[in-house]
């Protein structure tokens, strides 16, 4: 169980998972319990209570509050920091984005200017999505130049249809990414194909 220093005051935490909530955990490090707010993607990858965990962290300082945020990967941590650097976007919205889409999906959406997809995240409207694209597109294109392949804009309607049927934004985006690259398929045909894939899992 160790606390390692990095570019931030607290860069990572290694310890024992002591408590698991809906949006936060408590990690015991050498007898001290640290509460970390985390996206649901990180929560789903943590093991059972009492197990060993290691998270990347960000210490967020405000005049009236000090909060610690945790992430299972460096990519999630880096995106979180990028998001909160954008005017009007706080930690709560940044966590919502990481809970709705995985890091690669978010990078793809921003670098391809897919405002419709980004604005489907709860708490993120088109105005905020546009600001994210304007301010982060160039930066993320450099950081994700090999990993972020644009998601076809015409598939945004398919994602919207799937989320209206009860699938999460993350599930819908992942399923749509495997659709054949064909503009001849209608929206109904694409939705039908994706539903067949999801049913076959």
SVG drawing of the C-alpha trace seen along z (x, -y; Angstrom):
<svg xmlns="http://www.w3.org/2000/svg" viewBox="-37 -30 43 45">
<polyline fill="none" stroke="black" stroke-width="0.4" points="0.0,0.0 1.7,-3.1 1.1,-6.7 3.2,-7.8 3.9,-11.4 3.9,-12.6 3.2,-15.8 0.3,-16.4 0.3,-16.4 -1.5,-13.0 -1.0,-11.3 -2.0,-7.7 -3.4,-5.7 -2.6,-2.1 -4.6,-0.6 -7.5,1.5 -11.1,1.0 -13.0,0.2 -16.3,-1.2 -18.2,-1.4 -20.9,-3.9 -22.8,-4.8 -20.3,-7.5 -17.5,-7.2 -15.2,-4.8 -13.1,-4.9 -9.6,-3.4 -7.6,-2.7 -4.0,-3.6 -1.9,-2.8 -4.8,-3.3 -6.1,-6.5 -9.4,-6.3 -9.4,-8.4 -12.7,-9.2 -12.5,-9.3 -15.3,-10.3 -15.1,-8.1 -16.9,-7.5 -19.1,-4.4 -16.6,-2.9 -14.0,-2.8 -16.4,-1.6 -17.3,1.4 -13.7,2.5 -12.9,2.5 -13.0,5.8 -14.7,6.8 -14.6,4.9 -11.3,5.7 -9.4,6.2 -6.3,4.3 -6.8,1.4 -4.6,-1.1 -6.1,-4.3 -4.8,-7.4 -6.0,-10.5 -6.7,-14.2 -6.9,-16.5 -9.4,-19.2 -9.0,-22.4 -11.7,-25.1 -12.1,-27.8 -14.9,-26.0 -14.0,-22.4 -11.2,-19.9 -12.1,-16.7 -10.2,-13.7 -11.1,-12.0 -10.0,-8.5 -9.6,-6.7 -8.7,-3.2 -6.6,-4.3 -4.2,-7.2 -6.4,-7.9 -9.5,-8.5 -7.5,-10.7 -6.0,-12.8 -9.4,-13.3 -10.9,-14.4 -8.2,-17.0 -8.7,-18.2 -12.5,-18.4 -12.3,-20.5 -9.9,-22.9 -12.8,-24.0 -14.7,-27.0 -18.1,-26.0 -17.3,-22.3 -16.8,-21.1 -15.8,-17.7 -19.5,-16.5 -20.0,-16.9 -16.5,-15.5 -17.4,-12.3 -20.7,-12.0 -18.9,-12.0 -16.5,-9.3 -19.4,-7.3 -21.4,-7.6 -18.5,-6.8 -15.1,-5.2 -12.0,-7.4 -11.6,-6.3 -15.2,-7.0 -15.0,-10.5 -11.7,-11.2 -13.3,-10.1 -16.4,-12.2 -14.4,-15.4 -11.8,-15.0 -14.4,-14.3 -16.6,-17.1 -19.6,-14.8 -21.5,-17.4 -24.8,-15.3 -23.2,-12.3 -21.4,-14.4 -24.7,-16.3 -26.4,-13.0 -24.4,-12.8 -26.6,-13.8 -25.9,-17.4 -24.1,-18.2 -26.1,-20.3 -25.1,-21.3 -23.6,-24.5 -21.3,-22.8 -20.5,-20.0 -19.5,-22.7 -17.2,-24.3 -15.5,-21.0 -14.9,-20.4 -13.6,-23.9 -11.2,-23.9 -10.0,-20.3 -10.1,-19.1 -6.5,-20.1 -5.1,-18.9 -6.8,-15.5 -5.9,-15.0 -2.2,-15.1 -2.7,-12.9 -4.9,-10.4 -3.7,-10.5 -3.4,-6.8 -6.2,-5.6 -9.1,-8.0 -10.7,-7.0 -13.8,-9.1 -17.2,-7.6 -19.3,-8.0 -21.6,-11.1 -24.5,-9.3 -24.5,-6.7 -25.4,-9.3 -29.1,-8.7 -28.6,-5.0 -27.1,-5.7 -30.0,-8.0 -32.5,-5.3 -30.7,-2.7 -30.6,-5.0 -34.3,-5.6 -34.8,-1.9 -33.0,-1.8 -29.4,-1.0 -26.7,-3.1 -24.8,-5.6 -21.7,-3.5 -23.4,-0.2 -24.9,-1.9 -21.7,-3.6 -19.7,-0.4 -22.3,1.6 -22.6,-0.9 -18.8,-1.0 -19.0,2.5 -21.6,1.6 -20.5,2.1 -19.3,-1.2 -22.3,-1.6 -24.4,-4.7 -26.9,-2.5 -28.3,-1.1 -31.4,-2.9 -31.7,-4.0 -34.1,-1.1 -31.7,1.4 -28.8,0.2 -30.8,0.3 -32.0,3.8 -28.4,5.0 -27.2,3.6 -30.1,5.1 -29.3,8.5 -25.7,8.1 -26.7,7.0 -29.2,9.9 -26.4,12.4 -24.1,11.4"/>
</svg>
